[in-house]
């Protein structure tokens, strides 16, 4: 919807700011330096590609929830 500012989910207690990225898995969330996150994401994409399903499968595997 144009002009409507989206709000985070009500159970989303940590909002990221410009230099930070918020990592959230279920009820757990924490802040990470945005550059560190982007570096990690580039390495992830270099190893598994850019397809969303492949990235999610790799993250699930790393978390042991595949």
JOLIN-V774191 format. One line per field, one symbol per residue. ss: DSSP state (a for helix, b for strand, c for the rest). Layout:
ss=???
This chain:
ss=cccccccccccccccccccbbbbbbccbbbbbbaaaaaaaaaaaaaaacccaaaaaaaaaaaaccc
